[in-house]
Amino acid sequence: MAPIKSILVIGAGELGNQVLRFVANHPQRQGAVVSVLLRPATIISTKPEKKNDVDGLRELGIQLVGGDVAQDTEQSLSSTFASYDTIISCMGFASGRGTQLKLARAVLSAGVPRYIPWQFGVDYDIIGRGSAQDIFDEQLDVRDVLRAQTQTSWAIVSTGMFTSFLFEPWFGVVDVHKGTVCALGSWENRVTLTTPEDIGKVTADIIFDIEDQFANKPIFIGGDTISYGNLAELVERVTGKTIQRTVLKTDDAQAALITDPENNLLKYQIVFGQGYGVSWDLSATWNWKRRISMTTAEQWAAKNLV
């Protein structure tokens, strides 16, 4: 495969910023031009926070490209994408239904040689179609269109859950202030966790890795794989608090979803409560085999919970 000369990262949110930083500073970059697709309004914004973000990207030598993945047509996106040999989508589900498939089709119609779609999450193949979290079906649609062609090489980076999500009170698992941990499904259920910083680092390594580069398959990475039982012990250890333990049974969550069918949180809790496709052994991960050190749940908790 020809050397990488032009990389476009779609989006510069929590994950996109980390991917951009590690790609821009990667020792194997060798002069490849790195660009980011941002909404035109973001590029010209005078709001201090957005302006600081944009200035920071420019300081890394990253070129800014205007585009709106939600509003632009597939044809318009395709004409933008045609200038690049490698595209990484860091636009998650917040971009709206249909966006992931639109981006994949635009990449393929542009004839882009390499693509990493937004699949930074669970093992959608194992979870399958018709899960409680209905937006996951689109992820399988993206895999179908990628697998049905041979022109564009692709890699899927499976990361499990962003580590911070598990500790957010709104997710309903850990609430340090209330001193509670709620297991989804059972205390034995496990979840794989990776921080956005580690995802950015490993994604950049994968892009420039000659051996495994874009091998048309999911690549599994992980900072930690932990059971809810071990999570409760971890929170007690780190905070010094006695933790009250509860279990959200999947049947109860499914019954609640029937009465509140648009409840996105319940959809996620059911998927993770069912316990399949959401965790994998660290010894089988890409980063473990290469002895790349990544942040464990306990390391994250010690830094952020105390």
C-alpha positions in Angstrom: 0.0 0.0 0.0 1.3 3.5 -0.9 2.6 5.7 1.9 0.1 8.0 3.6 0.3 11.5 2.3 -3.0 13.2 3.3 -5.1 12.5 6.4 -8.5 14.0 7.1 -10.0 13.6 10.6 -13.8 14.3 10.7 -14.6 16.2 13.9 -12.6 17.6 16.7 -14.6 16.7 19.8 -13.4 14.7 22.8 -12.0 11.9 20.7 -11.2 13.9 17.5 -8.9 16.2 19.4 -6.9 13.3 20.8 -6.6 11.6 17.4 -5.5 14.8 15.8 -2.9 15.4 18.4 -1.3 12.0 18.2 -1.5 11.8 14.4 0.1 15.2 14.0 2.9 14.3 16.4 3.5 10.7 15.3 7.1 9.9 14.6 6.1 7.9 11.4 4.1 10.8 10.0 6.9 11.6 7.6 5.4 14.8 6.1 1.8 13.6 5.7 -0.6 16.6 5.6 -3.1 16.4 8.4 -6.5 18.1 8.1 -9.7 18.3 10.1 -13.3 18.7 8.9 -15.1 21.3 11.0 -18.3 23.2 10.6 -17.6 26.6 8.8 -19.2 28.4 11.8 -16.7 26.7 14.1 -13.7 27.8 12.0 -14.7 31.5 12.0 -16.2 31.6 15.6 -15.1 34.4 17.8 -16.2 32.6 21.0 -13.1 32.3 23.2 -13.5 28.5 23.8 -14.0 27.6 20.2 -11.3 30.1 19.0 -8.8 28.6 21.5 -9.6 25.1 20.1 -9.2 26.2 16.5 -6.0 28.1 17.3 -4.6 25.0 19.0 -5.2 22.9 15.9 -3.5 25.4 13.8 -0.5 25.4 16.1 -0.2 21.7 15.5 0.1 22.4 11.8 -3.4 21.0 11.1 -5.3 22.3 8.1 -8.9 23.4 8.7 -11.5 22.2 6.1 -15.1 23.5 6.2 -17.9 21.0 6.1 -21.1 19.9 7.9 -21.6 16.1 8.0 -25.2 16.5 9.1 -26.3 19.1 6.5 -24.0 18.5 3.5 -25.1 16.0 0.9 -23.3 12.7 0.3 -22.1 14.1 -3.1 -20.7 17.3 -1.5 -18.9 15.3 1.2 -17.6 12.9 -1.4 -16.0 15.8 -3.4 -14.3 17.0 -0.2 -13.1 13.5 0.7 -11.6 12.8 -2.8 -8.5 14.9 -1.9 -7.4 12.5 0.9 -5.9 9.0 1.0 -6.8 8.4 4.6 -10.0 9.4 6.5 -10.8 8.9 10.2 -14.3 9.7 11.4 -14.5 11.0 14.9 -18.1 12.1 14.6 -20.2 10.0 17.0 -23.9 9.4 17.3 -24.7 13.0 18.3 -24.4 13.8 14.6 -27.8 12.2 14.0 -29.2 9.0 12.5 -28.1 8.2 9.0 -24.8 10.2 9.3 -22.5 7.2 9.8 -23.9 5.5 6.7 -23.8 8.7 4.7 -20.1 9.2 5.6 -19.2 5.7 4.7 -20.9 6.0 1.3 -19.3 9.3 0.6 -15.8 7.8 1.4 -16.4 4.9 -0.9 -17.8 7.0 -3.8 -14.8 9.3 -3.4 -12.5 6.3 -3.9 -10.6 7.1 -0.6 -7.9 4.3 -0.2 -8.2 4.0 3.6 -11.0 4.6 6.1 -11.5 4.3 9.8 -15.2 4.8 10.5 -16.7 5.9 13.9 -17.0 2.4 15.4 -15.0 3.3 18.6 -17.2 1.3 20.9 -18.6 -2.2 21.4 -18.5 -5.3 19.3 -21.5 -4.6 17.1 -21.1 -8.0 15.2 -21.6 -9.9 18.5 -24.5 -7.7 19.7 -26.2 -8.1 16.3 -29.2 -6.4 14.8 -32.4 -5.5 16.8 -30.7 -4.7 20.1 -32.3 -2.4 22.6 -30.0 0.4 21.4 -31.5 0.8 17.9 -28.8 3.2 16.7 -26.4 0.3 16.7 -28.0 -1.2 13.6 -26.6 1.6 11.5 -23.1 0.6 12.7 -23.8 -2.9 11.2 -25.1 -1.2 8.0 -21.7 0.6 7.8 -19.8 -2.7 8.2 -22.0 -4.2 5.5 -21.1 -1.6 2.9 -17.4 -1.7 3.8 -17.3 -5.5 3.6 -19.2 -5.5 0.2 -16.4 -3.7 -1.6 -12.6 -4.0 -2.2 -11.6 -0.6 -3.4 -11.3 1.1 0.1 -9.3 -0.6 2.8 -10.7 -0.1 6.3 -10.0 -0.7 10.0 -12.5 -0.6 12.8 -11.0 0.3 16.2 -13.2 -1.4 18.9 -12.5 0.3 22.3 -15.4 -0.6 24.6 -16.8 2.3 26.6 -15.0 5.6 27.2 -13.6 5.1 30.7 -15.1 8.3 32.0 -18.6 7.3 31.0 -18.7 4.5 33.5 -18.0 6.9 36.3 -20.5 9.6 35.3 -23.5 9.7 37.7 -25.9 10.2 34.7 -24.9 6.7 33.4 -26.4 5.2 36.5 -23.5 2.9 37.5 -21.1 4.9 39.8 -22.2 7.8 41.9 -19.4 8.8 44.3 -21.4 11.6 46.0 -24.2 9.2 46.9 -21.8 6.4 47.6 -23.4 3.9 45.3 -22.5 1.4 42.5 -25.2 -0.2 40.4 -24.3 -3.3 38.4 -25.9 -3.6 35.0 -27.4 -7.1 34.7 -25.2 -8.8 37.4 -22.0 -8.2 39.4 -20.2 -10.7 37.2 -20.8 -8.8 34.0 -17.7 -7.2 32.6 -17.1 -4.1 30.5 -14.0 -3.0 28.5 -12.9 0.6 29.0 -10.5 2.9 27.2 -9.8 6.6 27.6 -10.1 8.9 24.6 -6.4 9.8 25.0 -5.4 6.2 24.7 -7.7 5.7 21.8 -6.1 8.6 20.0 -2.6 7.3 20.7 -3.4 3.7 19.5 -5.4 4.9 16.5 -2.4 6.9 15.3 -0.2 3.9 15.8 -2.6 1.7 13.8 -2.7 4.2 11.0 1.1 4.2 10.6 1.6 0.4 11.4 2.8 -1.4 8.3 2.0 -4.9 9.6 -1.6 -4.5 10.5 -2.5 -1.3 8.6 -6.1 -1.3 7.4 -6.6 -5.1 7.2 -10.4 -4.9 6.7 -11.2 -6.2 10.1 -12.0 -4.9 13.6 -9.0 -4.3 15.8 -9.7 -4.7 19.6 -8.0 -2.4 22.1 -8.6 -1.7 25.7 -7.2 0.0 28.8 -9.1 -2.2 31.2 -11.7 -5.0 31.4 -13.5 -5.0 34.7 -16.5 -6.6 36.3 -19.1 -4.5 38.2 -18.2 -6.4 41.3 -14.5 -5.4 41.0 -15.6 -1.9 40.1 -17.5 -1.5 43.4 -14.4 -2.7 45.3 -12.2 -0.3 43.3 -14.4 2.7 44.1 -14.3 1.8 47.8 -10.5 1.4 47.7 -10.0 4.7 45.9 -12.5 6.9 47.8 -12.3 5.3 51.2 -16.1 5.2 51.3 -18.4 2.3 52.0 -20.3 1.7 48.8 -23.9 0.7 48.7 -24.5 -1.9 46.0 -27.5 -2.4 43.8 -28.3 -4.3 40.6 -30.3 -3.1 37.6 -31.8 -6.3 36.3 -32.1 -6.4 32.5 -35.7 -7.5 32.7 -36.5 -4.4 34.8 -34.7 -2.1 32.4 -36.6 -3.6 29.5 -39.9 -3.2 31.3 -39.0 0.5 32.0 -38.1 1.0 28.3 -41.6 -0.2 27.2 -43.2 2.7 29.2 -40.4 5.2 28.1 -39.4 4.0 24.6 -37.3 7.0 23.8 -35.1 6.7 26.9 -31.6 6.5 25.4 -29.9 5.8 28.7 -32.1 2.7 29.3 -31.2 1.4 25.8 -27.5 1.5 26.7 -28.1 0.0 30.2 -29.9 -2.9 28.6 -27.1 -3.6 26.1 -24.4 -3.5 28.8 -26.6 -5.4 31.2 -27.0 -8.3 28.7 -23.2 -8.6 29.0 -22.2 -9.8 25.5 -20.2 -7.9 22.9 -19.2 -5.2 25.5 -16.0 -6.7 26.8 -13.0 -8.7 25.7 -9.8 -10.1 27.4 -7.0 -7.5 27.4 -4.5 -10.3 26.6 -6.1 -10.5 23.1 -5.9 -6.7 22.4 -3.7 -5.0 19.8 -2.1 -2.8 22.4 -1.4 -5.6 24.9 0.4 -7.6 22.2 2.6 -4.6 21.6 3.1 -3.9 25.3 1.6 -0.4 25.0 0.8 0.9 28.4 -2.8 2.3 28.8 -4.9 3.7 31.6 -6.7 1.2 33.8 -10.0 2.0 35.6 -8.2 2.3 38.9 -5.6 4.7 37.5 -8.4 6.8 36.1 -10.4 6.7 39.3 -7.4 7.6 41.5 -6.8 10.7 39.3 -10.4 11.8 38.8 -12.6 10.6 41.7 -10.5 11.8 44.6 
